[in-house]
Amino acid sequence: MKEEYKKILVAVDGSPASNDAFNEALNVAERNDAKLFILTVVDYKFSIGDPAFINDALKFHLNNAEIELEQLIANSRVNQFEYETKIDSGNPKRKITDYALENQVDLIVLGATGRGAVEQALVGSTTSYVVNNAHCNVLVVRP
């Protein structure tokens, strides 16, 4: 196990579990004087139908993600740290592991569950995938 983490990625989706993970990531970043990467991924896999409708729906969800992320940051002490944010779209589990690798993070912090309870029951959780496929340590925050 690493003695200190210098680059920490926290994935947030607006769920209570991801908010808990965000707060824990702040605590770990503070203890380690680390840079914090805050990632939100809008999942578009259920978008089917007219391409114009899909594009409008994706824009709507990306806009909502931006608002939620801005509120999360505004109501936190994250400004005490070096941090960067990213909002992306695609498959959350793959986007999280890819982003972590691209940025060579030392630790990924996730909530035990997120918004996708139905998906978790059908195809497995994002958290489980990240734990099993990440190149670095993963901290799973339980509610």
C-alpha positions as a printed NumPy array, in Angstrom:
array([[  0.   ,   0.   ,   0.   ],
       [  1.245,   3.461,  -0.828],
       [  2.281,   5.679,   2.04 ],
       [  0.93 ,   8.789,   0.373],
       [ -1.256,   9.658,  -2.566],
       [ -0.425,  12.659,  -4.751],
       [ -3.129,  12.364,  -7.416],
       [ -6.624,  11.366,  -6.344],
       [ -9.562,  10.822,  -8.664],
       [-13.09 ,  10.993,  -7.326],
       [-16.006,  10.099,  -9.585],
       [-19.284,  11.838,  -8.801],
       [-22.757,  11.388, -10.23 ],
       [-24.936,  13.482,  -7.919],
       [-25.971,  10.515,  -5.778],
       [-25.66 ,  10.601,  -1.973],
       [-23.015,   7.851,  -2.181],
       [-20.879,   9.88 ,  -4.586],
       [-21.222,  12.933,  -2.342],
       [-19.878,  10.825,   0.538],
       [-17.025,   9.676,  -1.71 ],
       [-16.284,  13.295,  -2.629],
       [-16.059,  14.275,   1.049],
       [-13.769,  11.324,   1.784],
       [-11.6  ,  12.245,  -1.212],
       [-11.267,  15.759,   0.24 ],
       [-10.112,  14.262,   3.549],
       [ -7.556,  12.014,   1.848],
       [ -6.331,  14.891,  -0.338],
       [ -5.888,  17.065,   2.734],
       [ -3.895,  14.397,   4.604],
       [ -1.655,  13.799,   1.591],
       [ -1.404,  17.331,   0.161],
       [ -2.649,  15.798,  -3.089],
       [ -4.15 ,  17.079,  -6.313],
       [ -7.799,  16.142,  -6.729],
       [ -9.344,  15.129, -10.055],
       [-13.156,  15.33 , -10.047],
       [-14.848,  13.384, -12.843],
       [-18.504,  13.203, -13.843],
       [-19.551,  10.852, -16.613],
       [-22.967,  11.117, -18.236],
       [-24.006,   7.648, -19.357],
       [-25.724,   7.727, -22.74 ],
       [-26.072,   3.986, -23.413],
       [-29.848,   4.041, -23.089],
       [-30.151,   6.815, -25.677],
       [-31.82 ,   5.291, -28.686],
       [-34.059,   6.744, -31.342],
       [-33.927,   9.913, -33.398],
       [-30.345,  11.3  , -33.451],
       [-31.61 ,  14.868, -32.963],
       [-33.485,  13.786, -29.834],
       [-30.449,  11.894, -28.539],
       [-28.22 ,  14.927, -29.082],
       [-30.681,  17.202, -27.263],
       [-31.035,  14.726, -24.395],
       [-27.261,  14.408, -24.054],
       [-26.881,  18.2  , -23.986],
       [-29.577,  18.368, -21.301],
       [-27.858,  15.742, -19.136],
       [-24.413,  17.302, -19.62 ],
       [-25.827,  20.669, -18.591],
       [-27.409,  19.126, -15.478],
       [-24.107,  17.417, -14.64 ],
       [-22.314,  20.745, -14.916],
       [-24.809,  22.417, -12.568],
       [-24.563,  19.567, -10.033],
       [-20.76 ,  19.658, -10.147],
       [-20.674,  23.438,  -9.69 ],
       [-22.981,  23.126,  -6.652],
       [-20.885,  20.325,  -5.162],
       [-17.726,  22.406,  -5.503],
       [-19.361,  25.594,  -4.222],
       [-20.569,  23.812,  -1.075],
       [-17.185,  22.255,  -0.283],
       [-13.681,  23.174,   0.767],
       [-12.152,  21.917,  -2.493],
       [-10.744,  25.376,  -3.241],
       [ -8.141,  24.662,  -0.555],
       [ -6.576,  22.109,  -2.906],
       [ -5.168,  21.947,  -6.379],
       [ -7.953,  20.351,  -8.411],
       [ -9.378,  19.941, -11.864],
       [-12.779,  18.871, -13.083],
       [-13.969,  17.03 , -16.142],
       [-17.432,  16.212, -17.405],
       [-17.535,  13.492, -20.026],
       [-20.077,  11.212, -21.653],
       [-19.921,   7.514, -22.349],
       [-19.604,   4.331, -20.341],
       [-18.85 ,   5.496, -16.761],
       [-16.884,   2.432, -15.669],
       [-14.551,   2.603, -18.656],
       [-14.276,   6.382, -18.615],
       [-13.238,   6.302, -14.937],
       [-10.511,   3.695, -15.433],
       [ -9.277,   5.333, -18.654],
       [ -9.161,   8.795, -17.075],
       [ -7.306,   7.434, -14.044],
       [ -4.698,   5.815, -16.269],
       [ -4.322,   8.871, -18.526],
       [ -3.694,  11.095, -15.506],
       [ -1.629,   8.507, -13.606],
       [ -3.688,   8.899, -10.439],
       [ -2.577,   7.053,  -7.319],
       [ -6.048,   6.493,  -5.875],
       [ -9.615,   6.352,  -7.16 ],
       [-12.392,   7.163,  -4.667],
       [-15.927,   5.942,  -5.419],
       [-19.215,   5.539,  -3.646],
       [-20.307,   1.954,  -3.061],
       [-23.431,   2.609,  -5.122],
       [-24.518,   5.346,  -7.477],
       [-27.567,   6.265,  -9.456],
       [-27.671,   3.077, -11.516],
       [-29.38 ,   0.649,  -9.113],
       [-31.249,  -1.116, -11.91 ],
       [-28.079,  -1.393, -13.993],
       [-26.198,  -2.707, -10.968],
       [-28.68 ,  -5.541, -10.636],
       [-28.566,  -6.36 , -14.353],
       [-24.981,  -5.925, -15.504],
       [-22.826,  -5.265, -12.44 ],
       [-21.854,  -2.074, -10.744],
       [-19.492,   0.603, -11.934],
       [-17.689,   0.338,  -8.611],
       [-17.107,  -3.378,  -9.043],
       [-15.712,  -2.867, -12.535],
       [-13.371,  -0.094, -11.4  ],
       [-12.116,  -2.132,  -8.431],
       [-11.314,  -5.043, -10.735],
       [ -9.826,  -3.073, -13.642],
       [ -8.097,   0.019, -12.269],
       [ -4.32 ,   0.318, -12.455],
       [ -4.179,   1.833,  -8.956],
       [ -5.753,   1.485,  -5.524],
       [ -9.49 ,   2.097,  -5.206],
       [-11.182,   3.355,  -2.064],
       [-14.865,   2.413,  -1.89 ],
       [-16.836,   4.634,   0.469],
       [-19.789,   2.955,   2.143],
       [-22.823,   4.996,   3.201]])
